[in-house]
Amino acid sequence: MSVWAPRRFWTEASVVPDADGFAVQLDARRVHTPRKTPLVLPTKALAEAVAAEWRAVESRVDPSRMPVTRRANSAIDTVVPQFHGVVAMLADYGGSDLLCYRAEGPADLIERQRQAWDPLLSWSETALSAPLTVTSGVMHVAQPASSRAALTGAVRQLTAFQLSAFHDLVALSGSLVLALAVTRGRLTAEAAWSLSRIDEDWQIEAWGADEEAAEAAALKRADFLDADRFFALCG
């Protein structure tokens, strides 16, 4: 039975052991994904976070307020059946990583990017065995095949649940290297988010903030931080 229902019908949400990990029960009913697959989590911490979201529901289920449950559903319903395709899609970001595309001017933005991003590319070369080529402007630059392979191997090491969060770390930042730096402890999520926003922040400093753009950026930042939390809960 799917419990992705519009109204709350349960009294208590609890975590129970399962042969494959930990499940969440609403009273005596197990939680299922939207595709009616049992929602079984790999760690107790992740299951407790899911249960906490269900406990917090007041009258109606609102998936937008349940980021842990949504990513868990995505891991089971989307990533598991398409694991290799998801790995390939995320690894492709290594071929056009944000950190490799630099401004052609002005000089202060060029220098800001250099100081912020060059250390991460050095880390990619040493820690990931993936040196990447830097260019100016937006014209595509091919990356070494060996580096692409190394980055693909790093992504393939992740579990389906980790990939569910990793997808957002990559897509929201535009950088596979930044996402790997976060998941491997090289950067905090807050620091990585700031590094991904260098161009936007420079524009704001130069021309002022746009209210709608600022609201959109705040939502993306929150989603980025939620993805980092989910990844950590995967254990």
CORMOCOR-V851494 format. One record per backbone hydrogen bond with DSSP energy under -0.5 kcal/mol. CO is the residue of the C=O (numbers start at 1). NH is the residue of the N-H. Records with the same first field share a line. If there is no record, write none. Layout:
BEGIN
CO: NH  NH
END
This chain:
BEGIN
3: 5
6: 61
12: 27
14: 25
16: 23
18: 21
21: 18
22: 41
23: 16
24: 31
25: 14  27
26: 28  29
29: 26
31: 39
33: 36
37: 33
38: 40
39: 24  41
41: 22
43: 47
44: 48
45: 49
46: 50
47: 51
48: 52
49: 53
50: 54
51: 55
52: 56
53: 57
54: 57
59: 8
62: 65
63: 66
66: 70
67: 71
68: 72
69: 73
70: 74
71: 75
72: 76
73: 77
74: 78  79
75: 80
78: 82
79: 82
80: 83
82: 86
83: 87
84: 88
85: 89
86: 90
87: 91
88: 92
90: 93
91: 94
92: 95
93: 96
94: 97
97: 100
98: 101
100: 102  135
102: 137
106: 110
107: 111
108: 112
109: 113
110: 114
111: 115
112: 116
113: 117  118
114: 118
117: 120  121
118: 122
119: 123
120: 124
121: 125
122: 126
123: 127  128
124: 128  130
135: 102
144: 148
145: 149
146: 150
147: 151
148: 152
149: 153
150: 154
151: 155
152: 156
153: 157
155: 158
159: 163
160: 164
161: 165
162: 166
163: 167
164: 168
165: 168  169
166: 170
167: 171
168: 172
169: 173
170: 174  175
174: 98
175: 179
176: 180
177: 181
178: 182
179: 183
180: 184
181: 186  187
182: 185
188: 192
189: 193
190: 194
191: 195
192: 196
193: 197
194: 197
195: 198
197: 201
198: 202
199: 203
200: 204
201: 205
202: 206
203: 207
204: 208
210: 214
211: 215
212: 216
213: 217
214: 218
215: 219
216: 220
217: 221
218: 222
219: 223
220: 224
221: 225
222: 226
223: 227
224: 228
225: 229
226: 230
227: 231
228: 232
229: 233
230: 234
231: 234
232: 235
233: 46
END
